[in-house]
Amino acid sequence: MKHIKFSILFLMAFGLFCSMNTTAANAKRAVAKQEINSYVPDKTSSLWKYIEGLTVIDTHEHISSEAELLGLEINILDLFVPYIVDNLESAGITASEMALMKNGQATFKSRWEVFNKYYPALKNTTYVLALQRSLNEQYQLKDFSLAECERMTPLFKKDFATKGFMQKFMDKNKIESMLTFRSCSLAEVRRTYGDNKIALVPTVNELTVLDASSLDKIAIMTEMPIKYIDDLLAGIDKMFKFYAEHGIKNIKFNSAYNREINYIRRTREEAEESFKKVMSTPFDYSNVVPNKYYVYALKDYHIPLDDYLAVHMIEQADKYKMNVIFHVGPFAWNFNSVTTSHSSSLEWVIKNFPKINFVILHAGYPFFEEATLLAKYYPNVYINMTWDHIIEREKAINVMKTYIEMLPTSKIHAFGGDYLFPQQIYGNVIFTKENIYFAFTDLIKKGVMTESDAKKIAYDWLYVNPKAFYYK
């Protein structure tokens, strides 16, 4: 009997041990599966359903007016600009290959083959995944095969064939209104963008003076003769008055592409000396990267004049109560300088113009801490997460947790696509909403916030904050 009892007890213990191991193994598999699917939200979650359904304010695009896009013919390779084309360069695409891929006169097959050569090295990058998500949801793109890529062309043509297509895209993306960042010229401001609640943001550092030939370009933009510093100042005053009369509420500086954004106030004498040097020195365009929009570096002799004009523009923004938006952090197009990527360079401007609201674009990626500290220290500094959600998702998720724990929730504007064509936006919208969901779900689990808090903050970041800030 003792042996029988022992055997029964042994079997019971062994069974319990096996059961515990099986449960542990299943738990590990569940955790592994959850980690593998970490960017797949729980579609049954009330938080996800709420965030996914939110209407958003799109705080950053570079989209032309509908009149300019009407009748446009593009193919999928055009949607690789910007971003994917940069990763092609990083992967080692040659200049001749890039020229072929961009050559509209070459066969689509030959151009696609260039991309396909490098695609295996790029397919897991967020840039590619975001575009794939966009095209999958809107056109049922299966993959980047030749047949599927060719199938997109007539669909894009159909998109642009009929007036009203921009509203269709905005409805698809649940976008109520959009800021599009364009030229600062008076002619650009006269274009009609408002039919679809699209507001223009002029990029004012286009008035940078590189050499004597720049004055002719600035004269065209300001629609007045430009020969001397006083003409430049008068042209700036004319432009800002025109902006104010046409309802422009925001301006942008893109100058981090060309210099460190450590602006300071310069004397008239310093500006005059700099102007003389600039006028007498032809700009060395041999160092400008070909086929790039912004990649040139200002020389030391440019900086006093550039400071002088930039501070004058900021003073005009102050006069007309405009928000000033600074590109900070990553750059579209390669061959830029990491040294110009720091938002801490803006501290002089921020401190000396306390009545102006300053926006740090791209949250200062990858130097998030600098932008976060500026937003914490100064009431007039705000963070805009345009582009961040499709650069490196995990960093975007983690920095949003930092914002919750460190900043007033009124400081954050969560979404901007930063694209050229409306077909590109969808994946970015979804990635943004998913990233907010993942960040907030983790904080809810840790007891930092409630689900009610999470819903309110998501609504504020995607809609309330940017609507009140950019359109007031």
C-alpha positions in Angstrom: 0.0 0.0 0.0 2.8 2.4 0.9 4.3 1.8 -2.6 1.0 2.4 -4.3 0.4 5.7 -2.3 3.9 6.8 -3.1 3.4 6.1 -6.8 0.1 8.0 -6.8 1.7 11.0 -5.1 4.7 10.9 -7.4 2.4 10.8 -10.5 0.4 13.7 -9.1 3.5 15.7 -8.4 5.0 14.9 -11.8 1.7 15.9 -13.5 1.6 19.2 -11.6 5.2 19.8 -12.6 4.5 19.1 -16.3 1.4 21.3 -16.1 3.4 24.2 -14.6 6.1 23.8 -17.2 3.5 23.7 -20.0 1.8 26.8 -18.6 5.2 28.6 -18.3 6.1 27.5 -21.9 2.7 28.8 -23.2 3.3 32.1 -21.3 6.7 32.4 -22.9 5.3 31.7 -26.3 2.5 34.3 -25.7 5.1 36.9 -24.6 7.3 36.1 -27.6 4.2 36.4 -29.9 3.3 39.7 -28.3 6.8 41.0 -28.8 6.8 39.9 -32.4 3.5 41.7 -32.9 4.5 44.6 -30.8 3.4 47.1 -33.4 0.0 45.5 -33.8 -2.5 47.2 -31.5 -5.3 45.2 -29.8 -8.1 46.0 -32.2 -10.7 45.1 -29.4 -9.2 47.7 -27.0 -11.4 50.6 -26.3 -8.3 52.8 -26.2 -7.3 51.8 -29.7 -10.8 52.2 -31.1 -10.9 55.7 -29.6 -7.5 56.8 -30.9 -7.9 55.2 -34.3 -11.2 57.1 -34.8 -9.8 60.5 -33.9 -9.8 63.4 -36.4 -6.4 65.0 -36.7 -4.8 68.3 -37.5 -2.0 67.7 -40.0 0.7 70.1 -38.9 3.2 69.6 -41.7 3.1 68.7 -45.4 4.8 70.1 -48.5 1.9 69.5 -50.8 1.2 71.8 -53.7 -2.2 73.4 -54.2 -4.9 71.2 -55.8 -4.8 73.3 -58.9 -1.1 72.5 -59.4 -1.7 68.7 -58.8 -4.8 68.4 -61.0 -4.0 66.2 -64.0 -0.5 65.2 -62.6 0.9 61.8 -63.7 3.2 60.1 -61.2 4.3 56.5 -60.5 5.3 54.7 -57.4 9.0 55.7 -57.8 7.9 59.3 -57.3 6.6 58.4 -53.9 10.1 57.4 -52.8 10.9 61.1 -52.6 11.6 62.1 -49.9 13.1 59.6 -47.4 13.3 56.2 -49.3 15.5 57.8 -51.9 17.9 58.8 -49.0 18.1 55.3 -47.8 18.9 54.2 -51.3 21.9 56.5 -51.2 22.8 55.1 -47.8 22.7 51.6 -49.3 25.2 52.6 -51.9 23.2 53.4 -55.0 25.5 54.9 -57.7 25.0 58.3 -59.3 24.3 56.7 -62.6 21.7 54.4 -61.0 20.0 57.2 -59.3 19.9 59.2 -62.5 18.3 56.2 -64.3 15.7 55.7 -61.6 14.7 59.4 -61.8 14.7 59.5 -65.6 11.1 59.7 -66.7 12.1 59.0 -70.3 13.5 55.5 -69.4 11.3 52.4 -69.2 9.6 51.9 -65.9 11.0 48.3 -65.8 14.6 49.6 -66.0 14.0 52.2 -63.3 12.3 49.7 -61.0 15.2 47.3 -61.4 17.5 49.8 -59.9 15.2 50.1 -56.8 14.8 46.3 -56.6 18.5 45.8 -56.5 18.6 47.6 -53.2 15.2 46.8 -51.9 16.3 43.8 -49.8 18.5 46.1 -47.7 15.7 48.6 -47.2 12.5 46.5 -46.8 12.5 46.6 -43.0 13.1 50.3 -42.7 10.2 52.3 -41.3 10.2 54.6 -44.4 9.4 51.6 -46.6 7.0 50.1 -44.2 5.0 53.4 -43.9 4.7 53.8 -47.6 3.8 50.1 -48.0 1.1 50.6 -45.4 -0.3 53.6 -47.2 -0.5 51.9 -50.6 -1.8 48.6 -49.1 -4.7 50.4 -47.4 -5.5 52.7 -50.3 -4.7 50.5 -53.4 -4.3 47.0 -52.0 -0.6 46.9 -52.9 0.6 43.4 -52.2 4.3 43.9 -52.5 6.9 45.9 -54.4 7.1 43.5 -57.3 7.3 45.0 -60.8 3.7 44.0 -61.6 2.3 45.6 -58.4 4.4 48.8 -58.8 3.2 49.1 -62.5 -0.4 48.6 -61.4 -0.2 51.8 -59.2 0.4 54.2 -62.1 -3.1 54.4 -63.6 -4.6 54.5 -60.1 -2.5 57.5 -59.2 -3.5 59.2 -62.5 -7.1 58.6 -61.7 -6.6 60.2 -58.2 -5.5 63.5 -59.8 -8.0 63.5 -62.7 -11.0 65.1 -60.9 -11.2 68.3 -58.9 -11.9 67.6 -55.2 -9.4 64.8 -54.8 -7.6 66.6 -51.9 -10.8 66.4 -49.8 -11.0 62.7 -50.5 -7.6 62.1 -49.2 -8.2 64.3 -46.2 -11.4 62.4 -45.4 -9.6 59.0 -45.8 -6.9 60.1 -43.3 -9.4 61.8 -40.9 -7.6 65.1 -41.4 -9.7 68.2 -40.7 -7.1 70.7 -41.8 -3.5 70.8 -43.0 -0.5 73.1 -42.9 1.6 73.0 -46.1 5.1 74.4 -46.0 6.0 76.2 -49.2 8.0 79.1 -50.7 7.9 82.5 -48.9 7.3 84.4 -52.2 4.3 86.7 -52.5 3.2 84.7 -55.5 3.0 81.6 -53.5 0.9 83.3 -50.8 -1.6 84.3 -53.5 -2.3 80.7 -54.5 -5.5 79.1 -53.4 -5.0 76.5 -50.7 -8.0 77.3 -48.5 -10.6 75.3 -50.4 -9.7 72.2 -48.4 -8.7 73.9 -45.2 -5.1 73.9 -46.3 -3.0 76.7 -44.8 0.3 78.0 -46.2 3.4 78.3 -44.0 6.1 80.4 -45.8 9.7 79.2 -45.5 11.4 82.5 -44.9 15.0 81.5 -44.9 14.7 81.4 -48.7 15.8 85.0 -48.3 19.3 83.9 -47.3 21.9 85.8 -49.3 24.6 83.6 -50.8 26.2 86.0 -53.2 25.2 88.9 -55.5 23.0 86.7 -57.7 20.8 86.0 -54.7 19.5 89.6 -54.8 17.8 88.9 -58.2 16.0 85.9 -56.7 14.9 87.8 -53.6 13.7 90.6 -55.8 11.4 88.2 -57.6 10.1 86.8 -54.3 9.5 90.2 -52.8 8.4 91.9 -56.0 10.6 94.9 -55.5 14.2 95.9 -56.5 16.8 94.6 -54.1 20.3 96.1 -54.2 21.3 97.0 -50.6 20.7 95.9 -47.0 18.0 98.5 -46.6 16.2 97.0 -49.6 16.4 93.6 -48.0 14.9 94.9 -44.8 12.2 96.7 -46.7 11.5 93.5 -48.7 11.1 91.6 -45.5 8.8 94.2 -44.0 6.7 94.1 -47.2 6.4 90.3 -47.1 5.4 90.1 -43.5 2.8 92.8 -43.9 1.5 90.9 -46.9 1.4 87.7 -44.9 -0.6 89.3 -42.1 -3.1 90.7 -44.6 -3.5 87.2 -46.0 -4.0 85.5 -42.7 -0.6 83.8 -42.4 -0.2 82.8 -38.8 3.0 80.7 -38.9 6.5 81.0 -40.5 9.3 78.5 -40.8 13.0 78.6 -40.8 14.7 75.8 -42.6 18.2 77.2 -42.1 19.5 74.3 -40.1 20.1 72.6 -43.4 22.8 75.3 -44.1 24.1 76.5 -40.8 24.0 76.1 -37.0 20.9 77.9 -35.8 22.7 79.8 -33.1 21.3 83.2 -34.1 22.3 86.3 -32.2 21.7 90.0 -32.7 24.3 91.7 -34.9 25.1 95.4 -35.3 24.5 97.3 -38.5 28.2 97.6 -38.9 28.7 93.8 -38.7 25.9 93.3 -41.2 27.4 95.9 -43.6 30.8 94.3 -43.5 29.4 90.9 -44.1 27.2 92.2 -46.9 30.2 93.6 -48.7 32.1 90.3 -48.5 29.0 88.4 -49.7 28.6 90.7 -52.7 32.2 90.5 -53.7 32.6 86.7 -53.3 30.9 84.3 -55.8 29.4 81.4 -53.9 31.3 78.2 -54.4 28.6 75.9 -55.8 31.1 73.1 -56.4 30.5 71.9 -52.9 26.7 71.9 -53.3 25.4 68.3 -53.4 23.7 67.8 -56.8 20.0 67.3 -57.0 19.4 68.5 -53.5 17.2 71.3 -52.5 18.9 72.6 -49.4 22.4 71.0 -49.0 24.9 73.9 -49.0 26.8 75.3 -46.1 27.1 79.0 -45.3 30.6 80.3 -44.8 31.8 82.3 -41.8 31.5 85.5 -43.7 27.8 84.9 -44.4 26.8 84.5 -40.8 26.7 88.1 -39.5 24.4 89.1 -42.4 22.3 86.0 -42.1 21.9 86.6 -38.3 21.0 90.3 -38.9 18.2 89.4 -41.4 16.9 86.4 -39.5 16.5 88.5 -36.3 14.7 91.1 -38.3 12.3 88.5 -39.6 11.7 87.2 -36.0 11.0 90.8 -34.9 8.4 91.0 -37.7 6.9 87.8 -36.6 6.7 89.3 -33.1 5.0 92.4 -34.5 2.3 90.4 -36.3 2.0 87.8 -33.5 3.1 84.9 -35.7 4.4 81.5 -34.5 8.0 80.8 -35.5 8.7 77.2 -36.5 12.3 75.9 -36.7 13.4 72.8 -38.5 15.6 71.0 -36.0 17.0 67.5 -36.0 17.0 65.1 -39.0 17.3 66.2 -42.6 15.7 65.0 -45.8 18.5 64.5 -48.3 21.8 63.1 -47.2 25.2 64.7 -46.8 24.0 67.1 -44.1 25.9 68.0 -40.9 25.1 66.5 -37.6 26.4 69.6 -35.9 23.5 71.7 -37.1 20.9 69.3 -35.6 20.8 70.6 -32.1 17.8 72.5 -30.8 19.9 73.9 -27.9 21.4 76.3 -30.4 18.0 78.2 -30.4 18.2 79.2 -26.7 19.3 82.8 -27.4 16.4 83.4 -29.7 13.9 81.7 -27.3 15.1 83.8 -24.3 15.2 87.1 -26.2 11.7 86.8 -27.8 9.6 85.6 -24.9 6.3 86.8 -26.5 6.8 84.5 -29.6 5.7 80.9 -29.5 8.6 78.8 -31.0 8.1 75.3 -32.4 10.8 72.7 -32.5 10.1 70.5 -35.5 10.7 66.8 -35.4 11.0 67.0 -31.6 14.7 67.7 -32.2 15.3 64.0 -33.2 17.6 62.3 -32.3 18.6 64.8 -29.5 15.2 64.6 -27.9 16.5 65.6 -24.5 17.5 69.1 -25.7 14.1 69.9 -27.1 12.4 68.4 -24.0 14.4 70.6 -21.7 13.7 73.7 -23.8 10.0 73.0 -23.7 10.2 72.5 -19.9 12.3 75.6 -19.2 10.5 78.1 -21.5 6.7 78.7 -21.7 7.0 79.8 -25.3 8.6 76.5 -26.6 6.4 73.7 -28.1 7.3 70.3 -29.6 6.1 69.1 -32.9 6.5 65.4 -33.7 6.2 65.7 -37.5 8.2 62.9 -39.2 9.3 61.2 -36.0 6.8 58.4 -36.1 8.2 57.1 -39.4 11.9 57.5 -38.6 12.4 55.2 -35.6 9.1 54.0 -34.0 10.6 52.8 -30.7 12.2 56.2 -30.0 9.0 58.0 -30.8 7.1 55.8 -28.4 9.6 56.2 -25.6 9.9 60.0 -25.9 6.1 60.3 -25.7 6.3 58.5 -22.3 8.9 61.1 -21.3 6.6 63.9 -22.4 3.8 62.6 -20.2 6.0 62.4 -17.1 7.9 65.6 -17.7 5.9 68.2 -19.7 2.5 69.9 -19.6 0.4 68.0 -22.2 -0.4 71.3 -23.9 3.2 71.4 -25.3 2.8 68.6 -27.8 1.6 68.5 -31.4 1.7 64.9 -32.4 1.2 64.5 -36.1 2.6 65.8 -39.4 3.2 63.8 -42.5 6.0 65.9 -44.1 5.3 64.5 -47.6 4.9 65.8 -51.2 1.9 63.8 -52.3 -1.3 63.0 -50.6 -1.0 59.3 -51.4 2.0 59.1 -49.0 0.2 60.3 -45.8 -1.9 57.4 -44.7 0.8 55.1 -43.3 2.2 58.0 -41.3 -1.2 58.8 -39.7 -1.7 55.2 -38.7 1.9 54.7 -37.3 1.4 57.9 -35.3 -1.9 56.7 -33.8 -0.4 53.3 -33.1 2.7 54.8 -31.4 0.5 56.9 -29.2 -1.5 53.8 -28.3 1.6 51.7 -27.4 3.1 54.5 -25.3 -0.1 55.2 -23.4 -0.9 51.5 -22.9 2.4 51.0 -21.3 1.9 54.0 -19.0 -1.6 52.8 -18.1 -0.1 49.3 -17.1 2.5 51.1 -14.9 -0.2 53.2 -13.2 1.2 56.5 -14.5 -2.1 57.4 -16.2 -5.7 56.1 -16.5 -7.4 55.2 -19.8 -9.5 58.2 -19.4 -6.4 60.4 -19.2 -4.9 58.6 -22.2 -8.0 59.3 -24.4 -8.0 63.0 -23.4 -4.3 63.5 -24.1 -4.4 61.7 -27.4 -7.3 63.9 -28.5 -5.4 67.0 -27.3 -2.1 66.0 -29.0 -3.7 65.1 -32.3 -6.4 67.7 -32.5 -7.0 70.3 -29.8 -3.4 71.5 -29.3 -2.5 72.0 -32.9 -5.9 73.5 -33.9 -5.7 76.1 -31.1 -2.0 76.8 -31.7 -1.6 77.1 -35.5 -5.0 78.5 -36.5 -5.7 81.0 -33.7 
